[in-house]
Amino acid sequence: MNTIPDNTLTLFDLSGKTALITGSSQGIGYTLAEGLARAGATLVLNGRDETKLNAAAKQLASIEGATVHTLAFDVTDHSACADAVNGFETVHGAIDILVNNAGMQHRTPLEDFDPVMFDKLLQTNVASVFNVGQAVARHMIKRGAGKMINIASIQTALARPGIAPYTATKGAVANLTKGMATDWAQHGLQVNAIAPGYFDTLLNAALVADEDFTAWISKRTPTGRWGDLPELVGACIFLSSNASSFVNGHTLFVDGGMSACL
């Protein structure tokens, strides 16, 4: 039976754990990687652009005590995911935490949406979660333990014009999260999702600069502003740590209250 430690902060300590974060050379993935490192985790950064990946690794390695690896592979390639994960585990040891962050957006009215882009969204936002998740889970199952966090979106619950296919993919991420938890909880895995609201990122720079859109965000969000990327870190550490040992199949909205109100 679990007991409460004398220092409850140790529930959130990730020392000795190794975390693979996909799409972590910039944006949300980079921020989550930094947060996990500061909680004690060894990092495995992933991306397709090795130059950007190495630059991110160099920055994160400057954190005191941080150990940072890079693992360049295409998350939409099932075989490449398995080969990369299997190779890392053989050489470096267990991946204890997986953050499925890689994703993309494409904005076009639905009646004009290119089917090629629709398929690309499905592969990047949904198939990648399956590809990397399955590869990592096969090792976690053998060990009887593991943490997975899939990055969903406010669009998991709500839609806006021009991004219907993206909305569909993020709904799928939430349901795939439930399915993963349903299949793998019996093996000691906890699989959950984080659904960010509107955050001030490089990918959202045009929207942030749009005064009308930012005004809409301020009125539509109870908190009254865009989110700042570090505000996602606490949720990620919680779901990566022993503090969430009985949390499974859950999607945690970090959205300033947007999904809670009309």
C-alpha positions as protocol buffer text, in pm:
chain_id: "A"
residue {
  index: 1
  type: MET
  ca { x: 0 y: 0 z: 0 }
}
residue {
  index: 2
  type: ASN
  ca { x: 132 y: 346 z: -90 }
}
residue {
  index: 3
  type: THR
  ca { x: 216 y: 583 z: 193 }
}
residue {
  index: 4
  type: ILE
  ca { x: 255 y: 959 z: 192 }
}
residue {
  index: 5
  type: PRO
  ca { x: 625 y: 1051 z: 204 }
}
residue {
  index: 6
  type: ASP
  ca { x: 748 y: 1286 z: 477 }
}
residue {
  index: 7
  type: ASN
  ca { x: 836 y: 1536 z: 206 }
}
residue {
  index: 8
  type: THR
  ca { x: 548 y: 1530 z: -41 }
}
residue {
  index: 9
  type: LEU
  ca { x: 755 y: 1720 z: -298 }
}
residue {
  index: 10
  type: THR
  ca { x: 945 y: 1395 z: -359 }
}
residue {
  index: 11
  type: LEU
  ca { x: 630 y: 1271 z: -534 }
}
residue {
  index: 12
  type: PHE
  ca { x: 722 y: 1508 z: -818 }
}
residue {
  index: 13
  type: ASP
  ca { x: 1094 y: 1423 z: -829 }
}
residue {
  index: 14
  type: LEU
  ca { x: 1201 y: 1279 z: -1166 }
}
residue {
  index: 15
  type: SER
  ca { x: 1562 y: 1206 z: -1072 }
}
residue {
  index: 16
  type: GLY
  ca { x: 1682 y: 884 z: -1233 }
}
residue {
  index: 17
  type: LYS
  ca { x: 1407 y: 893 z: -1498 }
}
residue {
  index: 18
  type: THR
  ca { x: 1461 y: 932 z: -1872 }
}
residue {
  index: 19
  type: ALA
  ca { x: 1209 y: 1125 z: -2081 }
}
residue {
  index: 20
  type: LEU
  ca { x: 1167 y: 1117 z: -2459 }
}
residue {
  index: 21
  type: ILE
  ca { x: 991 y: 1428 z: -2591 }
}
residue {
  index: 22
  type: THR
  ca { x: 894 y: 1430 z: -2958 }
}
residue {
  index: 23
  type: GLY
  ca { x: 907 y: 1756 z: -3151 }
}
residue {
  index: 24
  type: SER
  ca { x: 1123 y: 1912 z: -2881 }
}
residue {
  index: 25
  type: SER
  ca { x: 1360 y: 2141 z: -3069 }
}
residue {
  index: 26
  type: GLN
  ca { x: 1128 y: 2441 z: -3013 }
}
residue {
  index: 27
  type: GLY
  ca { x: 796 y: 2558 z: -2876 }
}
residue {
  index: 28
  type: ILE
  ca { x: 589 y: 2349 z: -2638 }
}
residue {
  index: 29
  type: GLY
  ca { x: 816 y: 2045 z: -2671 }
}
residue {
  index: 30
  type: TYR
  ca { x: 1128 y: 2243 z: -2583 }
}
residue {
  index: 31
  type: THR
  ca { x: 959 y: 2407 z: -2283 }
}
residue {
  index: 32
  type: LEU
  ca { x: 833 y: 2074 z: -2150 }
}
residue {
  index: 33
  type: ALA
  ca { x: 1179 y: 1924 z: -2196 }
}
residue {
  index: 34
  type: GLU
  ca { x: 1333 y: 2207 z: -1995 }
}
residue {
  index: 35
  type: GLY
  ca { x: 1076 y: 2160 z: -1719 }
}
residue {
  index: 36
  type: LEU
  ca { x: 1139 y: 1785 z: -1701 }
}
residue {
  index: 37
  type: ALA
  ca { x: 1514 y: 1843 z: -1685 }
}
residue {
  index: 38
  type: ARG
  ca { x: 1473 y: 2087 z: -1398 }
}
residue {
  index: 39
  type: ALA
  ca { x: 1267 y: 1819 z: -1219 }
}
residue {
  index: 40
  type: GLY
  ca { x: 1564 y: 1581 z: -1253 }
}
residue {
  index: 41
  type: ALA
  ca { x: 1490 y: 1383 z: -1569 }
}
residue {
  index: 42
  type: THR
  ca { x: 1744 y: 1286 z: -1833 }
}
residue {
  index: 43
  type: LEU
  ca { x: 1625 y: 1418 z: -2169 }
}
residue {
  index: 44
  type: VAL
  ca { x: 1595 y: 1253 z: -2509 }
}
residue {
  index: 45
  type: LEU
  ca { x: 1510 y: 1521 z: -2763 }
}
residue {
  index: 46
  type: ASN
  ca { x: 1346 y: 1430 z: -3092 }
}
residue {
  index: 47
  type: GLY
  ca { x: 1298 y: 1609 z: -3422 }
}
residue {
  index: 48
  type: ARG
  ca { x: 1375 y: 1571 z: -3792 }
}
residue {
  index: 49
  type: ASP
  ca { x: 1605 y: 1872 z: -3829 }
}
residue {
  index: 50
  type: GLU
  ca { x: 1934 y: 1766 z: -3670 }
}
residue {
  index: 51
  type: THR
  ca { x: 2074 y: 2118 z: -3674 }
}
residue {
  index: 52
  type: LYS
  ca { x: 1781 y: 2256 z: -3472 }
}
residue {
  index: 53
  type: LEU
  ca { x: 1784 y: 1949 z: -3252 }
}
residue {
  index: 54
  type: ASN
  ca { x: 2152 y: 1985 z: -3166 }
}
residue {
  index: 55
  type: ALA
  ca { x: 2108 y: 2356 z: -3096 }
}
residue {
  index: 56
  type: ALA
  ca { x: 1823 y: 2280 z: -2854 }
}
residue {
  index: 57
  type: ALA
  ca { x: 2029 y: 2006 z: -2687 }
}
residue {
  index: 58
  type: LYS
  ca { x: 2320 y: 2245 z: -2639 }
}
residue {
  index: 59
  type: GLN
  ca { x: 2093 y: 2500 z: -2471 }
}
residue {
  index: 60
  type: LEU
  ca { x: 1930 y: 2245 z: -2241 }
}
residue {
  index: 61
  type: ALA
  ca { x: 2263 y: 2087 z: -2150 }
}
residue {
  index: 62
  type: SER
  ca { x: 2353 y: 2419 z: -1984 }
}
residue {
  index: 63
  type: ILE
  ca { x: 2102 y: 2342 z: -1707 }
}
residue {
  index: 64
  type: GLU
  ca { x: 2297 y: 2236 z: -1400 }
}
residue {
  index: 65
  type: GLY
  ca { x: 2306 y: 1857 z: -1376 }
}
residue {
  index: 66
  type: ALA
  ca { x: 2119 y: 1802 z: -1703 }
}
residue {
  index: 67
  type: THR
  ca { x: 2194 y: 1506 z: -1929 }
}
residue {
  index: 68
  type: VAL
  ca { x: 2063 y: 1548 z: -2283 }
}
residue {
  index: 69
  type: HIS
  ca { x: 2052 y: 1299 z: -2571 }
}
residue {
  index: 70
  type: THR
  ca { x: 1920 y: 1358 z: -2923 }
}
residue {
  index: 71
  type: LEU
  ca { x: 1727 y: 1107 z: -3130 }
}
residue {
  index: 72
  type: ALA
  ca { x: 1647 y: 1226 z: -3483 }
}
residue {
  index: 73
  type: PHE
  ca { x: 1367 y: 1031 z: -3653 }
}
residue {
  index: 74
  type: ASP
  ca { x: 1040 y: 1091 z: -3836 }
}
residue {
  index: 75
  type: VAL
  ca { x: 748 y: 1026 z: -3603 }
}
residue {
  index: 76
  type: THR
  ca { x: 521 y: 949 z: -3900 }
}
residue {
  index: 77
  type: ASP
  ca { x: 741 y: 655 z: -4002 }
}
residue {
  index: 78
  type: HIS
  ca { x: 639 y: 351 z: -3796 }
}
residue {
  index: 79
  type: SER
  ca { x: 956 y: 150 z: -3866 }
}
residue {
  index: 80
  type: ALA
  ca { x: 1183 y: 448 z: -3801 }
}
residue {
  index: 81
  type: CYS
  ca { x: 1016 y: 504 z: -3462 }
}
residue {
  index: 82
  type: ALA
  ca { x: 1064 y: 143 z: -3358 }
}
residue {
  index: 83
  type: ASP
  ca { x: 1425 y: 136 z: -3475 }
}
residue {
  index: 84
  type: ALA
  ca { x: 1511 y: 460 z: -3294 }
}
residue {
  index: 85
  type: VAL
  ca { x: 1344 y: 360 z: -2967 }
}
residue {
  index: 86
  type: ASN
  ca { x: 1484 y: 6 z: -2970 }
}
residue {
  index: 87
  type: GLY
  ca { x: 1832 y: 135 z: -3050 }
}
residue {
  index: 88
  type: PHE
  ca { x: 1824 y: 392 z: -2770 }
}
residue {
  index: 89
  type: GLU
  ca { x: 1704 y: 139 z: -2513 }
}
residue {
  index: 90
  type: THR
  ca { x: 1977 y: -106 z: -2616 }
}
residue {
  index: 91
  type: VAL
  ca { x: 2254 y: 151 z: -2579 }
}
residue {
  index: 92
  type: HIS
  ca { x: 2134 y: 388 z: -2306 }
}
residue {
  index: 93
  type: GLY
  ca { x: 1865 y: 203 z: -2112 }
}
residue {
  index: 94
  type: ALA
  ca { x: 1500 y: 259 z: -2029 }
}
residue {
  index: 95
  type: ILE
  ca { x: 1276 y: 536 z: -2152 }
}
residue {
  index: 96
  type: ASP
  ca { x: 1057 y: 594 z: -1845 }
}
residue {
  index: 97
  type: ILE
  ca { x: 853 y: 888 z: -1973 }
}
residue {
  index: 98
  type: LEU
  ca { x: 722 y: 961 z: -2322 }
}
residue {
  index: 99
  type: VAL
  ca { x: 577 y: 1297 z: -2422 }
}
residue {
  index: 100
  type: ASN
  ca { x: 407 y: 1271 z: -2762 }
}
residue {
  index: 101
  type: ASN
  ca { x: 427 y: 1637 z: -2857 }
}
residue {
  index: 102
  type: ALA
  ca { x: 504 y: 1639 z: -3231 }
}
residue {
  index: 103
  type: GLY
  ca { x: 224 y: 1797 z: -3429 }
}
residue {
  index: 104
  type: MET
  ca { x: 125 y: 2046 z: -3697 }
}
residue {
  index: 105
  type: GLN
  ca { x: -153 y: 2287 z: -3790 }
}
residue {
  index: 106
  type: HIS
  ca { x: -298 y: 2391 z: -4127 }
}
residue {
  index: 107
  type: ARG
  ca { x: -565 y: 2657 z: -4162 }
}
residue {
  index: 108
  type: THR
  ca { x: -800 y: 2649 z: -4463 }
}
residue {
  index: 109
  type: PRO
  ca { x: -1180 y: 2662 z: -4500 }
}
residue {
  index: 110
  type: LEU
  ca { x: -1304 y: 2304 z: -4492 }
}
residue {
  index: 111
  type: GLU
  ca { x: -1462 y: 2320 z: -4839 }
}
residue {
  index: 112
  type: ASP
  ca { x: -1118 y: 2408 z: -4981 }
}
residue {
  index: 113
  type: PHE
  ca { x: -908 y: 2180 z: -4763 }
}
residue {
  index: 114
  type: ASP
  ca { x: -644 y: 1988 z: -4959 }
}
residue {
  index: 115
  type: PRO
  ca { x: -684 y: 1611 z: -4899 }
}
residue {
  index: 116
  type: VAL
  ca { x: -307 y: 1578 z: -4907 }
}
residue {
  index: 117
  type: MET
  ca { x: -283 y: 1816 z: -4611 }
}
residue {
  index: 118
  type: PHE
  ca { x: -566 y: 1634 z: -4438 }
}
residue {
  index: 119
  type: ASP
  ca { x: -369 y: 1310 z: -4457 }
}
residue {
  index: 120
  type: LYS
  ca { x: -53 y: 1488 z: -4342 }
}
residue {
  index: 121
  type: LEU
  ca { x: -237 y: 1616 z: -4035 }
}
residue {
  index: 122
  type: LEU
  ca { x: -359 y: 1265 z: -3956 }
}
residue {
  index: 123
  type: GLN
  ca { x: -10 y: 1121 z: -3988 }
}
residue {
  index: 124
  type: THR
  ca { x: 164 y: 1394 z: -3790 }
}
residue {
  index: 125
  type: ASN
  ca { x: -91 y: 1446 z: -3513 }
}
residue {
  index: 126
  type: VAL
  ca { x: -244 y: 1100 z: -3468 }
}
residue {
  index: 127
  type: ALA
  ca { x: -36 y: 826 z: -3629 }
}
residue {
  index: 128
  type: SER
  ca { x: 276 y: 964 z: -3458 }
}
residue {
  index: 129
  type: VAL
  ca { x: 117 y: 906 z: -3116 }
}
residue {
  index: 130
  type: PHE
  ca { x: 51 y: 544 z: -3212 }
}
residue {
  index: 131
  type: ASN
  ca { x: 391 y: 495 z: -3374 }
}
residue {
  index: 132
  type: VAL
  ca { x: 608 y: 624 z: -3092 }
}
residue {
  index: 133
  type: GLY
  ca { x: 367 y: 516 z: -2820 }
}
residue {
  index: 134
  type: GLN
  ca { x: 363 y: 155 z: -2935 }
}
residue {
  index: 135
  type: ALA
  ca { x: 742 y: 140 z: -2972 }
}
residue {
  index: 136
  type: VAL
  ca { x: 799 y: 277 z: -2621 }
}
residue {
  index: 137
  type: ALA
  ca { x: 512 y: 81 z: -2462 }
}
residue {
  index: 138
  type: ARG
  ca { x: 657 y: -253 z: -2569 }
}
residue {
  index: 139
  type: HIS
  ca { x: 956 y: -184 z: -2346 }
}
residue {
  index: 140
  type: MET
  ca { x: 754 y: -29 z: -2062 }
}
residue {
  index: 141
  type: ILE
  ca { x: 522 y: -329 z: -2052 }
}
residue {
  index: 142
  type: LYS
  ca { x: 816 y: -562 z: -1996 }
}
residue {
  index: 143
  type: ARG
  ca { x: 928 y: -345 z: -1703 }
}
residue {
  index: 144
  type: GLY
  ca { x: 577 y: -307 z: -1562 }
}
residue {
  index: 145
  type: ALA
  ca { x: 597 y: 72 z: -1544 }
}
residue {
  index: 146
  type: GLY
  ca { x: 590 y: 383 z: -1760 }
}
residue {
  index: 147
  type: LYS
  ca { x: 440 y: 727 z: -1811 }
}
residue {
  index: 148
  type: MET
  ca { x: 300 y: 862 z: -2139 }
}
residue {
  index: 149
  type: ILE
  ca { x: 168 y: 1211 z: -2200 }
}
residue {
  index: 150
  type: ASN
  ca { x: 1 y: 1293 z: -2531 }
}
residue {
  index: 151
  type: ILE
  ca { x: -35 y: 1659 z: -2627 }
}
residue {
  index: 152
  type: ALA
  ca { x: -396 y: 1728 z: -2721 }
}
residue {
  index: 153
  type: SER
  ca { x: -548 y: 2077 z: -2757 }
}
residue {
  index: 154
  type: ILE
  ca { x: -836 y: 2304 z: -2664 }
}
residue {
  index: 155
  type: GLN
  ca { x: -960 y: 2183 z: -3006 }
}
residue {
  index: 156
  type: THR
  ca { x: -1001 y: 1841 z: -2846 }
}
residue {
  index: 157
  type: ALA
  ca { x: -1323 y: 1984 z: -2705 }
}
residue {
  index: 158
  type: LEU
  ca { x: -1402 y: 2292 z: -2914 }
}
residue {
  index: 159
  type: ALA
  ca { x: -1390 y: 2392 z: -3281 }
}
residue {
  index: 160
  type: ARG
  ca { x: -1310 y: 2710 z: -3469 }
}
residue {
  index: 161
  type: PRO
  ca { x: -1356 y: 2794 z: -3841 }
}
residue {
  index: 162
  type: GLY
  ca { x: -1082 y: 2685 z: -4078 }
}
residue {
  index: 163
  type: ILE
  ca { x: -926 y: 2406 z: -3871 }
}
residue {
  index: 164
  type: ALA
  ca { x: -1181 y: 2124 z: -3879 }
}
residue {
  index: 165
  type: PRO
  ca { x: -927 y: 1852 z: -3972 }
}
residue {
  index: 166
  type: TYR
  ca { x: -693 y: 1967 z: -3693 }
}
residue {
  index: 167
  type: THR
  ca { x: -986 y: 1955 z: -3452 }
}
residue {
  index: 168
  type: ALA
  ca { x: -1058 y: 1599 z: -3565 }
}
residue {
  index: 169
  type: THR
  ca { x: -698 y: 1493 z: -3502 }
}
residue {
  index: 170
  type: LYS
  ca { x: -691 y: 1637 z: -3153 }
}
residue {
  index: 171
  type: GLY
  ca { x: -1019 y: 1468 z: -3067 }
}
residue {
  index: 172
  type: ALA
  ca { x: -859 y: 1147 z: -3185 }
}
residue {
  index: 173
  type: VAL
  ca { x: -556 y: 1207 z: -2961 }
}
residue {
  index: 174
  type: ALA
  ca { x: -781 y: 1225 z: -2655 }
}
residue {
  index: 175
  type: ASN
  ca { x: -963 y: 904 z: -2747 }
}
residue {
  index: 176
  type: LEU
  ca { x: -640 y: 725 z: -2836 }
}
residue {
  index: 177
  type: THR
  ca { x: -515 y: 829 z: -2491 }
}
residue {
  index: 178
  type: LYS
  ca { x: -818 y: 659 z: -2336 }
}
residue {
  index: 179
  type: GLY
  ca { x: -755 y: 348 z: -2544 }
}
residue {
  index: 180
  type: MET
  ca { x: -388 y: 334 z: -2451 }
}
residue {
  index: 181
  type: ALA
  ca { x: -475 y: 362 z: -2084 }
}
residue {
  index: 182
  type: THR
  ca { x: -742 y: 95 z: -2116 }
}
residue {
  index: 183
  type: ASP
  ca { x: -500 y: -151 z: -2278 }
}
residue {
  index: 184
  type: TRP
  ca { x: -185 y: -70 z: -2086 }
}
residue {
  index: 185
  type: ALA
  ca { x: -288 y: 26 z: -1732 }
}
residue {
  index: 186
  type: GLN
  ca { x: -288 y: -343 z: -1641 }
}
residue {
  index: 187
  type: HIS
  ca { x: 85 y: -344 z: -1722 }
}
residue {
  index: 188
  type: GLY
  ca { x: 166 y: -56 z: -1488 }
}
residue {
  index: 189
  type: LEU
  ca { x: 153 y: 228 z: -1740 }
}
residue {
  index: 190
  type: GLN
  ca { x: -23 y: 562 z: -1690 }
}
residue {
  index: 191
  type: VAL
  ca { x: -126 y: 730 z: -2015 }
}
residue {
  index: 192
  type: ASN
  ca { x: -277 y: 1078 z: -2003 }
}
residue {
  index: 193
  type: ALA
  ca { x: -304 y: 1390 z: -2218 }
}
residue {
  index: 194
  type: ILE
  ca { x: -252 y: 1762 z: -2176 }
}
residue {
  index: 195
  type: ALA
  ca { x: -482 y: 1991 z: -2374 }
}
residue {
  index: 196
  type: PRO
  ca { x: -328 y: 2339 z: -2402 }
}
residue {
  index: 197
  type: GLY
  ca { x: -549 y: 2636 z: -2474 }
}
residue {
  index: 198
  type: TYR
  ca { x: -417 y: 2935 z: -2666 }
}
residue {
  index: 199
  type: PHE
  ca { x: -48 y: 2987 z: -2586 }
}
residue {
  index: 200
  type: ASP
  ca { x: 194 y: 3254 z: -2700 }
}
residue {
  index: 201
  type: THR
  ca { x: 429 y: 3050 z: -2921 }
}
residue {
  index: 202
  type: LEU
  ca { x: 628 y: 3108 z: -3239 }
}
residue {
  index: 203
  type: LEU
  ca { x: 369 y: 2908 z: -3433 }
}
residue {
  index: 204
  type: ASN
  ca { x: 96 y: 3140 z: -3302 }
}
residue {
  index: 205
  type: ALA
  ca { x: 298 y: 3458 z: -3359 }
}
residue {
  index: 206
  type: ALA
  ca { x: 68 y: 3585 z: -3634 }
}
residue {
  index: 207
  type: LEU
  ca { x: -239 y: 3532 z: -3416 }
}
residue {
  index: 208
  type: VAL
  ca { x: -73 y: 3699 z: -3117 }
}
residue {
  index: 209
  type: ALA
  ca { x: 10 y: 3997 z: -3338 }
}
residue {
  index: 210
  type: ASP
  ca { x: -351 y: 4017 z: -3461 }
}
residue {
  index: 211
  type: GLU
  ca { x: -512 y: 4273 z: -3229 }
}
residue {
  index: 212
  type: ASP
  ca { x: -865 y: 4156 z: -3304 }
}
residue {
  index: 213
  type: PHE
  ca { x: -781 y: 3792 z: -3236 }
}
residue {
  index: 214
  type: THR
  ca { x: -596 y: 3875 z: -2916 }
}
residue {
  index: 215
  type: ALA
  ca { x: -894 y: 4083 z: -2805 }
}
residue {
  index: 216
  type: TRP
  ca { x: -1117 y: 3783 z: -2873 }
}
residue {
  index: 217
  type: ILE
  ca { x: -884 y: 3560 z: -2667 }
}
residue {
  index: 218
  type: SER
  ca { x: -897 y: 3807 z: -2379 }
}
residue {
  index: 219
  type: LYS
  ca { x: -1278 y: 3812 z: -2382 }
}
residue {
  index: 220
  type: ARG
  ca { x: -1328 y: 3440 z: -2445 }
}
residue {
  index: 221
  type: THR
  ca { x: -1083 y: 3314 z: -2181 }
}
residue {
  index: 222
  type: PRO
  ca { x: -1186 y: 3363 z: -1816 }
}
residue {
  index: 223
  type: THR
  ca { x: -822 y: 3428 z: -1727 }
}
residue {
  index: 224
  type: GLY
  ca { x: -829 y: 3708 z: -1985 }
}
residue {
  index: 225
  type: ARG
  ca { x: -503 y: 3645 z: -2171 }
}
residue {
  index: 226
  type: TRP
  ca { x: -286 y: 3412 z: -2376 }
}
residue {
  index: 227
  type: GLY
  ca { x: -109 y: 3134 z: -2187 }
}
residue {
  index: 228
  type: ASP
  ca { x: 266 y: 3146 z: -2126 }
}
residue {
  index: 229
  type: LEU
  ca { x: 453 y: 2826 z: -2217 }
}
residue {
  index: 230
  type: PRO
  ca { x: 603 y: 2768 z: -1868 }
}
residue {
  index: 231
  type: GLU
  ca { x: 245 y: 2735 z: -1741 }
}
residue {
  index: 232
  type: LEU
  ca { x: 230 y: 2392 z: -1910 }
}
residue {
  index: 233
  type: VAL
  ca { x: 526 y: 2255 z: -1716 }
}
residue {
  index: 234
  type: GLY
  ca { x: 349 y: 2180 z: -1387 }
}
residue {
  index: 235
  type: ALA
  ca { x: 90 y: 1960 z: -1558 }
}
residue {
  index: 236
  type: CYS
  ca { x: 364 y: 1771 z: -1741 }
}
residue {
  index: 237
  type: ILE
  ca { x: 569 y: 1709 z: -1427 }
}
residue {
  index: 238
  type: PHE
  ca { x: 257 y: 1594 z: -1240 }
}
residue {
  index: 239
  type: LEU
  ca { x: 162 y: 1344 z: -1511 }
}
residue {
  index: 240
  type: SER
  ca { x: 524 y: 1225 z: -1542 }
}
residue {
  index: 241
  type: SER
  ca { x: 572 y: 1163 z: -1172 }
}
residue {
  index: 242
  type: ASN
  ca { x: 458 y: 936 z: -891 }
}
residue {
  index: 243
  type: ALA
  ca { x: 210 y: 1206 z: -792 }
}
residue {
  index: 244
  type: SER
  ca { x: -21 y: 1080 z: -1070 }
}
residue {
  index: 245
  type: SER
  ca { x: 11 y: 707 z: -999 }
}
residue {
  index: 246
  type: PHE
  ca { x: -368 y: 653 z: -1012 }
}
residue {
  index: 247
  type: VAL
  ca { x: -447 y: 898 z: -1291 }
}
residue {
  index: 248
  type: ASN
  ca { x: -511 y: 720 z: -1620 }
}
residue {
  index: 249
  type: GLY
  ca { x: -683 y: 800 z: -1949 }
}
residue {
  index: 250
  type: HIS
  ca { x: -740 y: 1161 z: -1845 }
}
residue {
  index: 251
  type: THR
  ca { x: -712 y: 1476 z: -2055 }
}
residue {
  index: 252
  type: LEU
  ca { x: -600 y: 1771 z: -1844 }
}
residue {
  index: 253
  type: PHE
  ca { x: -705 y: 2104 z: -1997 }
}
residue {
  index: 254
  type: VAL
  ca { x: -458 y: 2386 z: -1933 }
}
residue {
  index: 255
  type: ASP
  ca { x: -652 y: 2664 z: -2101 }
}
residue {
  index: 256
  type: GLY
  ca { x: -723 y: 2946 z: -1856 }
}
residue {
  index: 257
  type: GLY
  ca { x: -1080 y: 2819 z: -1820 }
}
residue {
  index: 258
  type: MET
  ca { x: -1175 y: 2850 z: -2188 }
}
residue {
  index: 259
  type: SER
  ca { x: -1325 y: 2500 z: -2212 }
}
residue {
  index: 260
  type: ALA
  ca { x: -1527 y: 2555 z: -1893 }
}
residue {
  index: 261
  type: CYS
  ca { x: -1751 y: 2833 z: -2017 }
}
residue {
  index: 262
  type: LEU
  ca { x: -1964 y: 2960 z: -2305 }
}
